[in-house]
Amino acid sequence: MGALLKLVDAVLFAFFIVIAVAAPLIDAQTCLPQSLFPNMLIELKSWYAREYGDYLVTQKPHFFVGIVWLELLFQWPLALANLYGILASKSWFNTTCLIYGVSVLTSMVTILSELIQSGKASDKLLFMYVPFLGLGVLAILRGLLPPTRTTNSMIGKRPMLGRKKKA
């Protein structure tokens, strides 16, 4: 079980790195003024929208802008916390991972439902969003698994100085 947890944590870590970088630099362009971003990042997002035909990025429907705000204000800080939680083997990692996973899964179901029902989305675009649906499911499953035993927490434990152990 330990090797499986390490593999899942490695996959989640890679996704959290992507979110940590992409959310403030790319996704934030959906709801913040473009004057805040360098031209290179604006051109990168424009290229992505053209290449994948992502009409949500170009048309910016209200529900999508709301989801991006959710990502920036809630999911992004949780992704950063989860990066730290993985690296430092924090006991709270399962809880934050579960919260993150439920939020991402909800967002992705909403976005994918729009893409599929609209009939406007290409397979290429759907395959761009589906891994993030998988991220949500994986984060939920990781949050439900028992915590790893690698932490040596002293919380709730008092030192044994000057006391004799009872037999």
N, C-alpha and C positions, 0 to 999 in steps of 0.2 A: 504494500500500500504506500510505503514511503517513496518509492521510485515513481509511482503514478502521480503522487502529490507534487513531487519535484517537477515532473514533466508538465503538469497542468499549470503550476506556478510559472514555469518558464514561458509557456505560451501566453498566459495572462500578462506576464511582465512585458513581453514584446508588444502586445496590444496596448498596454498602458503607456508605453513609451510613445507609440504612434499617437495616441490621444493627447498625451502631454504636449506634444509638439504641434499637431495639426489643429487642435481646438482653438488655441489663441491666435495662430498664424493664418489659418485657412478658413475654418468654419466661422470665426468671428466676423469675417467680412460680410456675412449674410445680414448681420444686424447692427454693425457699427459703421461709421463713416469711412469711406475708402481712403480719405486723406490720412488716416492713421496708419496705413500700411504702405510699405515700399512697393514700387511698381513691379518688381520681380514677383512678389507674392500675388499681386492682383492679376498679373499675366498668367501665373501658374493656375490660379483658380479659373480664369477664363478659358484656358486651354483644357482643363479638366471638364468644364461644362460643355464645351464643344465636342471634345473627344468622346465623352460618354453620353451625350445628349441629356444631361441632367437638367430637366426643365424646372425642378424644384429650386435649384441654385439660381437659375436665371430669372424665373418668374417670382420667386420669393412669396409663396402663398402664406397667409397669416399663421396657419397651424405650423408650418415649417419654421418660420422665424421664431415662434414660441418654443419649438423643440430645440432650436439652436441656443436660445437663451437658457433653457433647462440644462443643456450640455455645458454651457460656459459657467453658469452659476452653481450648479449642483454636481454634475457628473465629472467635470474636469478636476475640481478639488478632490473628489473621491478617488479619481484615477491617480493623482499625485500621492494621496495618502496611501493608496494600495501599493504603489511603487515602494514607498518607504516601508510599509508593512511587510512586504515580501523580503526586502533587503535586510531588515532588522528582525525578522521573525517575530513580529508583534502578535500578541494574543488576540487583539481586536481585529486582525486582518479578515477573519471569516465573516464577521459582522459587516464590515464596510464593503467587502466583496459581494455579499448577498444584496445589500442595499443598492450597490452600483449595478449589479446584474439585473435586478428587477426594473430599475429605471431605464437601462439601455434596452432591455427586451421590450418594454412598453413603447418606447420611442420607435424602435425598429419595426415593430408590428404595425404601428400607425403609418410610418413612411412606406413600408412595403405594401400595405393595403392600398394606399393611394396610388403607388406606382403600378400595381397589378390591375386595379379596377379602372384606372384611367385609360389603359390601353396605349399609353404614350411611351412607356418604358421599353427600351431594348433589353435583350438578354444581357448584353454587356453592362448595362446600368444596374440591372438586378444583381448580377454577380459582383458588383462593387459594394452593394449594401448588405448582401446575405452574410458575409463573414462577421459583420458587426452584430447581426442577429445571433450568430453562433457564439460570439463573445459574451453576449448577455446570458445565454443559456449556460455557458461554461462558468461564468462568474457566479451564477446562482448555484450551480452544482458544487463549486468550490466552497461557497459560503455555507453549504449544508453539510459538507464533510467535516469530520472531527478535526480539531486543530492539531498542528504538528507538535511533537513532543520535544522540539529542539530548544525551547526557551527555558531558561533557568530563572524564572521570576521569583523575586523575593516579596512580592505583594502578599500581605497577610501572614507573613512568617516573621517570627521574632528570633533574634540571635540567641544562641544557647549559652552565652557567656554567664558564668557563675551559677549555672543550674545543672543539676545532675539529671541524667536521663533516667526515666522510670523504666523498670524492667517489665 
